[in-house]
Amino acid sequence: MDIKQSTISIRNGLNSDEQHGCVVPPITLSTTYNFLEFNKPRPYDYSRRKNPTRDLTQTLLSNLEYGKHTIITSSGMSAIYLVCIAFLQKDDVLIAPYDCYGGTYRLLDALHKKGICKVLFTDQRDIKKLLELFEIYHPKLIFLETPSNPMLRIVDINTICSVKNDTLCAVDNTFMTPVLQNPLLLGADIVIHSCSKYLNGHSDVIAGAVITKDIYIANQLNWWGNTLGVTGSAFDSYQLLRGMRTLIPRVHQQQKNAAKIVDFCQKQDHIKTLYYPGLSNHSESHIINKQQSGFGSIFSFELKGNKNKLLKFLKALKLFTLAESFGGVESLIAHPATMTHAAMPDNIQKKAGINNMLLRISVGLEDSDDLIADLKKSFSLI
Ligand SMILES: *Cc1c(COP(=O)(O)O)cnc(C)c1O
């Protein structure tokens, strides 16, 4: 039976408790588990390696991403670090997007400078250039992030996977969630998530995940996850499982709200340029239609004018909180140059198209009319 994602998220792990018949699976906080007898461990021995609550959450993510194995980690950053450490040797080349998430840029740049691996940042929309890099460097790993943050540029996962040969392909799918894009179905070997965003959805857990179909990759990740101790805690896994029960309706409703707000913003005189995958003039719309089943609920725009206007606008907003992160039920606004992408040097920011008038909005679950009224009033005050 082909069970739909909504059903999987709601039913995962229900009624699995045999002791009391709990409908909602109880949280297992114990760090350690008694042995059945001498030299006879149970499936669980120590919670850093394996924990029943984390296992339930991992099963759900594997199912949602059409994978077989998931490792929940302490954060999105430790998920990316885990993949790098598990598969890269000194002198191995990693290809990464020039406009990736600021924290990812900081990590990969630091790994490069420390001599852990060699990292090449490039515009992955240029397939010809990518082919050249494959030919010259025989990279061990290519890391994709699509749509990119905060410019919403798109790269073609399937095309890149079809020319990569034995290079491992890892896709950061945080922006789209398994609801709107499934990289494993497009040829990727590994999917990475920051679960701190849409997956948990309530801005109260920091966690990450790595998902794969391949048992060899999974074994490497599990071994390194346990060895480094970056596996996620039982409590965070429990919260995450709870959050993911409503992932599908949240993603759809937030997307609906975003579409209405983007529509309003398109008619705004104060906006110089708008960035959203759902715009009909998006330069990669043919790829978007091929690999995404929706446009998501994040958009960015460049405000006309100067810093003074930007400050006035931010101050006037009441329903968009000035904060980092995205994907929660509450609407947020961020200034990438000084916030999410502050870890990126100025010249790299410029190259990625991030300037001081750029703002990024994560649309939440408030009423879209209220959100639009708040924007309208704030635009009128600048
Ligand atoms: C937030 C984010 C990360 C890092 O995740 P944390 O859970 O904050 O460590 C990585 N990639 C993307 C695309 C993100 O948005």
The ligand as a MOL file (V3000), in Angstrom:
LIG
                    3D

  0  0  0     0  0            999 V3000
M  V30 BEGIN CTAB
M  V30 COUNTS 15 15 0 0 0
M  V30 BEGIN ATOM
M  V30 1 C 19.8830 26.5500 9.5490 0
M  V30 2 C 20.5390 25.8630 8.4170 0
M  V30 3 C 21.6260 25.0130 8.6200 0
M  V30 4 C 22.2360 24.8080 9.9970 0
M  V30 5 O 21.3560 24.1520 10.8410 0
M  V30 6 P 21.3660 24.3130 12.4650 0
M  V30 7 O 20.3130 23.3680 12.8870 0
M  V30 8 O 21.0870 25.7300 12.7520 0
M  V30 9 O 22.7390 23.9060 12.9050 0
M  V30 10 C 22.1610 24.3700 7.5280 0
M  V30 11 N 21.6670 24.5550 6.2850 0
M  V30 12 C 20.6260 25.3750 6.0530 0
M  V30 13 C 20.1090 25.5330 4.6650 0
M  V30 14 C 20.0380 26.0560 7.1000 0
M  V30 15 O 19.0280 26.8870 6.8510 0
M  V30 END ATOM
M  V30 BEGIN BOND
M  V30 1 1 1 2
M  V30 2 1 2 3
M  V30 3 2 2 14
M  V30 4 1 3 4
M  V30 5 2 3 10
M  V30 6 1 4 5
M  V30 7 1 5 6
M  V30 8 2 6 7
M  V30 9 1 6 8
M  V30 10 1 6 9
M  V30 11 1 10 11
M  V30 12 2 11 12
M  V30 13 1 12 13
M  V30 14 1 12 14
M  V30 15 1 14 15
M  V30 END BOND
M  V30 END CTAB
M  END
